[in-house]
Amino acid sequence: MRLINLPVISRIQGIIALVEVAALILCIPVAYYYNEPAFPFMFSILVCLLLSAVLFLLSAGADLKAFTHKDGFLSVAIAWILFSALGSLPFLFSGVMKNAADAFFESASGFTTTGASVLRDVEILPRSILFWRSLTHWIGGLGIIVLVIIILPNFMPNTYSLFSMESSLKEKFHPRTSAIGYRLLFIYIGLTLLEILLLYLGDMDLFESICHTFGTVATGGFSTRNASIGAFSDYSKVIIMIFMFLSGISFVVYYQLLKRNFRKVKNNEELWFYLAVCIIAGIFAVSVLVAQSGMTFRKAFLEGFFQVVSIITTTGYATADYLNWPAPGLLLIFLLFFTGASSGSTTGGIKMARHLVVLKNISDIFKKLIHPNAVSQIKLNGKILEQEVNTTVISFVVLYLFIFLISSVILSVTGVNDLLTSASAAASALGNIGPGFGSIGPAYNYAHFTPLTKTILSLLMIFGRLELMTFIVLFTPAFWKK
């Protein structure tokens, strides 16, 4: 028995390269419409086709039936790195970026829906390149939905059981995977088209409506303006805020709504916990801005709730520079860096379901202190949470915080002298958020970092996007044993 099935992995990567070709083709009409050179995309397509051909040749004789869990983990990890690497080609061929580290950072940030950028002035870029940046968000958002809801639960059921929440729903995914995939695509496209229409009815043109919708529905954060969403009207800000919130809801909930399983939606504790966190954090932010910054309630409400929803959903859009907020507001934003919205959504971070499980465990500890002989069980959505799943959740949260601390130290060693900047950069990259604190706040970017730091952050983005475990398992001795 082979340790790793290289022909099968090569076949999968060859298909990935072809998917990238399909995405790049969409940019050519945009380039022609705006009378911009199309050769950056044509050259990129050529490279992807050549690579795909080589990978398919290497996959000759691939036995797809011999595909194992190990092959799955390795394929997923390589695919996201490969996708990001190929996605950097238009930036390089167009001359927008001069070095590979910058291009890979921008591409990885796009596909992982992080939204961090090394570009100082996006408004001078060709519109076809701006479209490609935003399209990477949309593709990455769809990819992570399919990955965490359909693909990964088959490899690591304990780790990803929270994403489906209901065992009955999880069972439905196996025999009819393609049908589920089409429904998820329908939901994703539906949200996209609706937001494009609503933004177009405001002060955005069609191009800006499409780009900002891609960044919203995928909870990415790339904008066509240097001032981000601050450059647009209050109407556009409200629409984007609403759709950021909607995109932070698990797509499993939308699936259940389509199936008219309203009882399951009602009993979904994560959904209501997510709503409560957004409301409480938003009220706190508004109160701080009104009391300590002297803002009018209307301005504070829009700015406070927008930034809170943007950070919780790890979108990273900004209407103002939150670094100018009073200290309690800054503390709130930093704490929200470690939240994330619903599991099974396009958002990054720890996710609300895991926070909810941790809180239930803390509550259970206090109950046992008061009633030592009491027998209690952790429940989620009215169902008992298996101990193995519970342990996995706790382990994930601890591991996430540990990697954040280690990454902060590594970044500070590689040249990020400001400790606050290095810590927020690590939290932002790992949580796929985008902006941070210090020299990477909403009004700044990542251009001043060294190529090594940018590469580390790029890998952290992919690391966080794959929920840690998918990558960590590759570094365990057991993975490389037969």
C-alpha positions as CSV (number, residue, x, y, z in Angstrom):
1,M,0.0,0.0,0.0
2,R,1.3,3.4,-1.0
3,L,2.0,6.0,1.7
4,I,0.8,8.8,-0.7
5,N,-1.0,8.3,-4.0
6,L,0.9,10.8,-6.1
7,P,-1.0,10.1,-9.4
8,V,-4.3,10.9,-7.7
9,I,-3.0,14.0,-6.0
10,S,-1.5,15.2,-9.4
11,R,-4.9,14.6,-11.0
12,I,-6.6,16.8,-8.4
13,Q,-4.1,19.6,-8.8
14,G,-4.5,19.4,-12.5
15,I,-8.2,20.0,-12.1
16,I,-7.4,22.9,-9.7
17,A,-5.3,24.5,-12.4
18,L,-8.2,24.2,-14.9
19,V,-10.5,25.9,-12.4
20,E,-8.1,28.7,-12.2
21,V,-8.2,28.9,-16.0
22,A,-11.9,29.3,-16.0
23,A,-11.7,32.1,-13.4
24,L,-9.0,33.9,-15.4
25,I,-11.1,33.7,-18.6
26,L,-13.8,35.8,-16.9
27,C,-11.3,38.7,-16.6
28,I,-10.6,39.0,-20.3
29,P,-14.0,40.5,-21.3
30,V,-13.5,43.1,-18.5
31,A,-10.1,44.0,-19.9
32,Y,-11.5,44.5,-23.4
33,Y,-14.5,46.5,-22.1
34,Y,-12.3,49.0,-20.4
35,N,-9.7,49.0,-23.2
36,E,-7.0,47.4,-21.0
37,P,-4.3,44.9,-21.9
38,A,-5.6,41.3,-21.7
39,F,-2.2,39.7,-22.0
40,P,-1.7,39.4,-18.2
41,F,-4.6,37.0,-18.1
42,M,-3.8,35.3,-21.4
43,F,-0.2,34.5,-20.2
44,S,-1.5,33.4,-16.8
45,I,-4.0,31.1,-18.6
46,L,-1.2,29.6,-20.7
47,V,0.9,28.9,-17.6
48,C,-2.1,27.2,-15.9
49,L,-2.8,25.1,-19.0
50,L,0.8,24.0,-19.3
51,L,1.0,23.1,-15.6
52,S,-2.4,21.3,-15.8
53,A,-1.1,19.3,-18.8
54,V,2.0,18.2,-16.9
55,L,0.0,17.3,-13.9
56,F,-2.4,15.2,-15.9
57,L,0.5,13.4,-17.6
58,L,1.9,12.6,-14.1
59,S,-1.5,11.3,-13.1
60,A,-1.6,8.6,-15.8
61,G,-2.9,5.4,-14.3
62,A,-4.4,7.2,-11.3
63,D,-6.8,5.0,-9.4
64,L,-9.4,7.3,-7.9
65,K,-10.8,4.4,-5.9
66,A,-7.5,4.2,-4.0
67,F,-8.0,7.8,-2.7
68,T,-7.3,7.9,1.0
69,H,-7.8,10.4,3.8
70,K,-4.1,11.2,3.7
71,D,-4.4,11.9,0.0
72,G,-7.3,14.2,0.8
73,F,-5.5,16.3,3.5
74,L,-2.4,16.7,1.3
75,S,-4.5,17.5,-1.8
76,V,-6.5,20.2,0.1
77,A,-3.3,21.8,1.5
78,I,-1.5,21.8,-1.8
79,A,-4.5,23.0,-3.7
80,W,-4.8,26.2,-1.7
81,I,-1.1,27.0,-2.0
82,L,-1.2,26.2,-5.8
83,F,-4.4,28.2,-6.3
84,S,-2.8,31.2,-4.5
85,A,0.5,30.8,-6.5
86,L,-1.3,30.7,-9.8
87,G,-3.5,33.6,-8.8
88,S,-0.5,35.8,-8.3
89,L,0.4,35.6,-12.1
90,P,-1.9,38.4,-13.3
91,F,-0.3,40.8,-10.7
92,L,3.2,39.9,-12.0
93,F,2.5,39.9,-15.7
94,S,0.6,43.2,-15.5
95,G,3.5,44.9,-13.7
96,V,1.3,45.9,-10.8
97,M,3.7,44.1,-8.5
98,K,7.4,43.6,-9.0
99,N,8.1,40.7,-6.7
100,A,6.7,37.3,-6.1
101,A,6.2,37.8,-2.3
102,D,3.9,40.7,-2.9
103,A,1.9,38.9,-5.6
104,F,1.5,35.7,-3.6
105,F,0.4,37.7,-0.5
106,E,-2.3,39.6,-2.5
107,S,-3.5,36.4,-4.1
108,A,-3.5,34.3,-0.9
109,S,-5.3,37.2,0.8
110,G,-7.9,37.1,-1.9
111,F,-8.5,33.4,-2.1
112,T,-8.5,33.0,1.7
113,T,-11.0,35.9,1.9
114,T,-8.6,37.8,4.2
115,G,-8.6,41.2,2.4
116,A,-5.2,42.3,3.6
117,S,-3.3,44.2,0.8
118,V,0.2,45.3,-0.1
119,L,-1.2,47.9,-2.6
120,R,-0.8,51.5,-1.5
121,D,-3.2,53.0,-4.1
122,V,-5.8,50.7,-5.6
123,E,-7.6,53.4,-7.5
124,I,-4.8,53.7,-10.1
125,L,-5.0,49.9,-10.9
126,P,-6.5,48.6,-14.2
127,R,-10.1,47.7,-13.6
128,S,-9.5,44.2,-14.9
129,I,-6.9,43.7,-12.1
130,L,-9.3,45.1,-9.5
131,F,-11.9,42.6,-10.9
132,W,-9.5,39.7,-10.5
133,R,-8.7,40.7,-6.9
134,S,-12.4,40.7,-6.0
135,L,-13.1,37.6,-8.0
136,T,-10.5,35.7,-5.9
137,H,-12.6,36.5,-2.9
138,W,-15.8,35.1,-4.5
139,I,-14.1,31.9,-5.6
140,G,-12.4,31.4,-2.3
141,G,-15.6,31.9,-0.4
142,L,-17.4,29.4,-2.5
143,G,-14.5,27.0,-2.2
144,I,-14.4,27.1,1.6
145,I,-18.2,26.5,1.8
146,V,-17.8,23.3,-0.3
147,L,-14.7,22.3,1.6
148,V,-16.0,22.6,5.2
149,I,-19.5,21.4,4.6
150,I,-19.1,18.6,2.0
151,I,-15.5,17.5,1.7
152,L,-13.7,17.7,5.0
153,P,-16.4,16.1,7.2
154,N,-15.6,12.9,5.3
155,F,-12.0,13.1,6.4
156,M,-12.2,14.4,9.9
157,P,-15.8,13.9,11.2
158,N,-15.0,14.8,14.8
159,T,-13.3,18.1,13.8
160,Y,-15.9,19.2,11.3
161,S,-19.1,17.8,12.8
162,L,-20.0,21.3,14.2
163,F,-20.2,22.6,10.6
164,S,-23.3,20.6,9.8
165,M,-24.7,20.7,13.4
166,E,-27.4,18.1,12.7
167,S,-26.5,14.5,12.2
168,S,-29.5,14.1,10.0
169,L,-28.2,16.8,7.7
170,K,-24.8,15.3,7.7
171,E,-26.3,12.0,6.6
172,K,-27.9,13.7,3.7
173,F,-24.6,15.0,2.4
174,H,-23.1,11.6,1.7
175,P,-25.5,10.0,-0.8
176,R,-26.4,13.3,-2.6
177,T,-23.2,15.4,-2.4
178,S,-23.7,16.9,-5.9
179,A,-27.3,17.9,-5.1
180,I,-26.2,19.6,-1.9
181,G,-23.4,21.3,-3.8
182,Y,-25.8,22.7,-6.3
183,R,-28.1,24.0,-3.6
184,L,-25.2,25.7,-1.8
185,L,-24.1,27.3,-5.1
186,F,-27.7,28.5,-5.6
187,I,-27.7,30.2,-2.2
188,Y,-24.3,31.7,-2.8
189,I,-25.2,33.1,-6.2
190,G,-28.6,34.3,-4.9
191,L,-27.0,36.4,-2.2
192,T,-24.5,37.7,-4.7
193,L,-27.1,38.8,-7.3
194,L,-29.3,40.4,-4.7
195,E,-26.5,42.5,-3.2
196,I,-25.3,43.6,-6.7
197,L,-28.7,44.8,-7.5
198,L,-29.2,46.7,-4.2
199,L,-25.7,48.3,-4.4
200,Y,-26.3,49.3,-8.0
201,L,-29.5,51.1,-6.9
202,G,-27.3,53.3,-4.7
203,D,-24.3,55.3,-5.6
204,M,-22.1,52.5,-7.0
205,D,-21.8,51.8,-10.6
206,L,-22.2,48.2,-11.9
207,F,-18.5,47.4,-11.7
208,E,-18.1,48.7,-8.1
209,S,-21.3,46.9,-7.1
210,I,-20.0,43.6,-8.4
211,C,-16.5,44.0,-6.8
212,H,-17.9,45.0,-3.4
213,T,-20.5,42.2,-3.5
214,F,-17.7,39.7,-4.1
215,G,-15.9,41.1,-1.1
216,T,-19.0,41.1,1.1
217,V,-20.6,37.7,0.3
218,A,-17.2,36.0,0.6
219,T,-16.5,38.1,3.7
220,G,-13.2,39.2,2.1
221,G,-12.8,42.9,2.2
222,F,-11.0,44.0,-1.0
223,S,-12.3,47.4,-2.2
224,T,-11.9,49.4,-5.4
225,R,-11.4,52.6,-3.3
226,N,-8.5,53.6,-1.0
227,A,-11.1,54.7,1.6
228,S,-12.8,51.4,1.4
229,I,-16.6,51.6,2.1
230,G,-16.0,55.1,3.6
231,A,-16.0,56.4,0.1
232,F,-19.7,55.6,-0.4
233,S,-23.0,56.7,0.8
234,D,-24.8,55.6,4.1
235,Y,-27.2,53.6,1.9
236,S,-24.3,51.5,0.5
237,K,-22.8,51.1,4.0
238,V,-26.1,49.8,5.4
239,I,-26.5,47.3,2.5
240,I,-23.0,46.0,2.9
241,M,-23.4,45.8,6.7
242,I,-26.6,43.7,6.3
243,F,-25.0,41.4,3.7
244,M,-21.8,41.0,5.8
245,F,-24.1,39.8,8.6
246,L,-26.1,37.5,6.3
247,S,-22.8,36.0,5.0
248,G,-21.7,35.3,8.5
249,I,-24.7,32.9,9.0
250,S,-24.0,29.2,8.3
251,F,-25.0,28.2,4.8
252,V,-26.4,25.1,6.5
253,V,-29.1,27.4,8.0
254,Y,-29.9,28.7,4.5
255,Y,-30.1,25.1,3.3
256,Q,-32.5,24.2,6.1
257,L,-34.6,27.2,5.2
258,L,-34.8,26.0,1.6
259,K,-35.9,22.6,2.9
260,R,-38.4,24.4,5.2
261,N,-36.8,22.8,8.3
262,F,-37.8,25.8,10.3
263,R,-37.6,23.9,13.6
264,K,-33.9,23.2,13.1
265,V,-33.3,26.9,12.3
266,K,-35.1,27.9,15.5
267,N,-33.1,25.4,17.5
268,N,-29.8,26.5,16.0
269,E,-28.1,27.9,19.1
270,E,-25.1,29.2,17.2
271,L,-27.3,31.4,15.0
272,W,-28.9,33.2,18.0
273,F,-25.6,33.4,19.8
274,Y,-24.0,35.0,16.7
275,L,-26.9,37.5,16.6
276,A,-26.6,38.3,20.3
277,V,-22.8,38.9,20.1
278,C,-23.3,41.3,17.1
279,I,-26.0,43.2,19.0
280,I,-24.2,43.4,22.3
281,A,-20.8,44.3,20.8
282,G,-22.6,46.9,18.5
283,I,-24.4,48.5,21.4
284,F,-21.2,48.7,23.4
285,A,-19.3,50.3,20.4
286,V,-22.1,52.9,19.8
287,S,-22.2,53.8,23.5
288,V,-18.4,54.3,23.6
289,L,-18.4,56.5,20.5
290,V,-21.3,58.6,21.7
291,A,-20.1,59.0,25.3
292,Q,-16.3,59.4,24.7
293,S,-16.0,60.7,21.1
294,G,-18.9,63.1,21.1
295,M,-20.4,61.6,17.9
296,T,-24.1,62.0,17.0
297,F,-26.1,58.8,17.7
298,R,-26.7,58.3,14.0
299,K,-23.1,58.5,13.0
300,A,-22.0,56.4,16.0
301,F,-24.7,53.8,15.2
302,L,-23.6,53.3,11.6
303,E,-19.8,53.4,12.3
304,G,-20.0,51.3,15.5
305,F,-22.2,48.5,14.1
306,F,-20.5,48.5,10.7
307,Q,-17.0,47.9,12.2
308,V,-18.3,45.4,14.7
309,V,-20.0,43.3,12.1
310,S,-17.1,43.7,9.7
311,I,-14.6,42.3,12.3
312,I,-16.9,39.6,13.7
313,T,-17.5,38.3,10.1
314,T,-13.8,38.7,9.4
315,T,-14.7,40.8,6.3
316,G,-12.4,43.7,7.1
317,Y,-14.3,46.5,5.3
318,A,-14.0,49.9,7.0
319,T,-16.0,53.1,7.0
320,A,-13.6,54.8,9.3
321,D,-10.3,54.3,11.0
322,Y,-11.1,52.5,14.3
323,L,-7.6,53.3,15.6
324,N,-9.1,56.7,16.4
325,W,-11.7,55.2,18.7
326,P,-11.4,55.6,22.5
327,A,-9.5,52.9,24.4
328,P,-12.6,50.8,25.3
329,G,-13.6,50.7,21.7
330,L,-10.1,49.5,20.6
331,L,-10.1,46.8,23.3
332,L,-13.5,45.6,21.9
333,I,-12.2,45.5,18.4
334,F,-9.1,43.5,19.4
335,L,-11.2,41.0,21.3
336,L,-13.5,40.6,18.3
337,F,-10.4,39.5,16.3
338,F,-10.8,36.2,18.0
339,T,-14.5,35.6,17.4
340,G,-15.5,34.7,13.8
341,A,-19.1,34.3,12.8
342,S,-20.9,31.0,12.2
343,S,-19.4,27.7,11.4
344,G,-20.2,26.6,7.8
345,S,-20.0,30.2,6.6
346,T,-17.4,32.0,4.5
347,T,-15.9,33.7,7.6
348,G,-12.6,32.9,9.3
349,G,-11.7,32.9,13.0
350,I,-12.5,30.6,15.8
351,K,-16.3,30.6,15.0
352,M,-19.3,31.1,17.3
353,A,-20.1,27.4,17.7
354,R,-16.7,26.8,19.3
355,H,-17.1,29.8,21.6
356,L,-20.5,28.6,22.6
357,V,-19.1,25.1,23.4
358,V,-16.4,26.6,25.5
359,L,-18.9,28.7,27.5
360,K,-21.0,25.7,28.0
361,N,-18.0,23.8,29.4
362,I,-17.2,26.7,31.8
363,S,-20.8,26.8,33.0
364,D,-20.6,23.0,33.5
365,I,-17.5,23.4,35.6
366,F,-19.2,25.9,37.9
367,K,-22.3,23.6,38.2
368,K,-20.0,20.7,39.3
369,L,-18.3,23.0,41.9
370,I,-21.7,23.7,43.4
371,H,-23.1,20.1,43.0
372,P,-20.0,17.7,42.9
373,N,-22.2,14.6,42.5
374,A,-24.4,15.9,39.7
375,V,-24.2,14.2,36.3
376,S,-24.3,16.8,33.6
377,Q,-23.8,16.7,29.8
378,I,-22.9,19.4,27.3
379,K,-25.7,19.9,24.8
380,L,-25.8,21.9,21.6
381,N,-29.0,22.5,19.7
382,G,-30.8,20.3,22.1
383,K,-28.6,17.3,21.5
384,I,-25.9,15.8,23.6
385,L,-22.4,16.8,22.4
386,E,-20.2,13.7,22.1
387,Q,-17.2,13.9,24.4
388,E,-14.8,13.4,21.5
389,V,-16.3,16.3,19.7
390,N,-16.2,18.4,22.8
391,T,-12.5,17.6,23.4
392,T,-11.7,18.5,19.8
393,V,-13.4,21.9,20.1
394,I,-11.5,22.7,23.3
395,S,-8.3,21.5,21.7
396,F,-8.9,23.7,18.6
397,V,-9.4,26.9,20.7
398,V,-6.3,26.2,22.8
399,L,-4.3,25.4,19.6
400,Y,-5.6,28.5,17.9
401,L,-4.4,30.8,20.7
402,F,-1.1,29.0,20.9
403,I,-0.4,29.4,17.2
404,F,-1.4,33.1,17.5
405,L,1.2,33.6,20.3
406,I,3.9,31.7,18.5
407,S,3.2,33.6,15.2
408,S,3.3,36.9,17.0
409,V,6.8,36.1,18.3
410,I,8.0,34.9,14.9
411,L,6.7,38.1,13.2
412,S,8.4,40.3,15.8
413,V,11.7,38.4,15.1
414,T,11.4,38.8,11.3
415,G,11.3,42.6,11.5
416,V,7.9,43.8,12.8
417,N,9.4,45.9,15.6
418,D,6.1,47.1,17.0
419,L,4.7,44.3,19.3
420,L,1.1,45.5,18.8
421,T,1.5,45.4,15.0
422,S,3.0,41.9,15.1
423,A,0.3,40.6,17.4
424,S,-2.5,42.1,15.4
425,A,-0.9,40.9,12.1
426,A,-0.8,37.4,13.4
427,A,-4.4,37.6,14.7
428,S,-5.6,39.2,11.4
429,A,-3.9,36.7,9.1
430,L,-4.9,33.6,11.2
431,G,-8.5,34.8,11.5
432,N,-8.6,36.0,7.8
433,I,-9.7,39.5,8.9
434,G,-7.5,42.0,6.9
435,P,-6.8,45.2,8.9
436,G,-5.1,45.2,12.3
437,F,-3.6,47.6,14.7
438,G,-0.5,49.8,14.6
439,S,1.0,50.2,11.2
440,I,-1.6,47.9,9.6
441,G,-4.7,49.7,10.7
442,P,-7.7,50.3,8.3
443,A,-6.0,53.4,6.9
444,Y,-2.7,51.5,6.2
445,N,-1.6,48.3,4.4
446,Y,1.1,45.6,4.5
447,A,3.4,47.0,1.9
448,H,6.1,48.0,4.4
449,F,6.7,44.5,5.6
450,T,9.7,42.5,4.4
451,P,9.2,39.7,1.8
452,L,9.8,37.1,4.5
453,T,7.2,38.6,6.8
454,K,4.7,38.7,3.9
455,T,5.4,35.1,3.0
456,I,4.8,34.0,6.7
457,L,1.6,36.0,6.8
458,S,0.4,34.4,3.5
459,L,0.9,30.9,4.9
460,L,-0.8,32.0,8.1
461,M,-3.8,33.1,6.0
462,I,-4.0,29.7,4.3
463,F,-3.3,28.0,7.7
464,G,-6.3,29.8,9.3
465,R,-8.5,29.3,6.3
466,L,-8.1,25.6,6.5
467,E,-9.1,25.6,10.2
468,L,-5.6,24.6,11.4
469,M,-6.2,20.9,11.7
470,T,-6.0,20.2,7.9
471,F,-2.5,21.6,7.9
472,I,-1.3,20.4,11.3
473,V,-2.1,16.8,10.5
474,L,0.5,17.0,7.7
475,F,3.2,17.6,10.3
476,T,2.4,14.7,12.6
477,P,4.6,11.6,12.4
478,A,1.5,9.3,12.1
479,F,0.6,11.0,8.8
480,W,3.8,9.8,7.2
481,K,3.6,6.2,8.5
482,K,2.1,3.5,6.5
